[in-house]
Amino acid sequence: MIDEKRGKRGRGKDFESEILEVAMAEGRNRMLLRKLDPPTRTIVKGGRPITIQLDGDFLDFLGSVIVLDRDSVFRYPVMIEAKATKKPRLELGDRGLKKAQSDAIFLWHSAGYVTGVLVKLEGDPPRYFFASCSLVTAFVAAGAKSIPLDRMDELQRHREARGPDFFPRLVRSAADWG
């Protein structure tokens, strides 16, 4: 349940926990995923420490998906962003996916990573979506203010853990990429 006192930041942290729970349920032989904390700097102002988040070229999660194909094992690097929303769209800009984040999605995709955005639509029950790098790039290039969720791939709930079953979608992206 969402703690209303935590607001939007609390919803995002809850969703990040769900993603890590799914990654653990999949097991290390299929997926390895770690949360990346944004770079921060602490300054002292008026005798009080203030911590600020710095822009970085990394998304929320870094890891790899492992695909078995007959006698071969393929490992694909993955970097994904996570966003929770109450609206049926992913906002682009300061209220959602920021320019630095969409730039990072394209940058890491260009470097050979499977990238995208996992989106949680708050509700009872919640719904989950995946926006690929190509979808994000197309909407950003068109100057759109948001990406409607019905343009994204809807994901099923994971069979063993809270959260979205995103492993098959990452594997499909890896296969398209590889």
ABEGO torsion letter per residue (X at the ends): XBBAAAEAAAAAAAAAAAAAAAAAAAEAAABBBBBBBBBBBBBBBGGBBBBBBBBBABBABBEBBBBBBEABBBBBBBBBBBBBBABABBBBEAABBBAAAAAAAAAAAAAGBBBEBBBBBBEOBBBBBBBBAAAAAAAAAAGBABBBAAABBBBBBBAABBEBBAAAAAAAAAAAAX
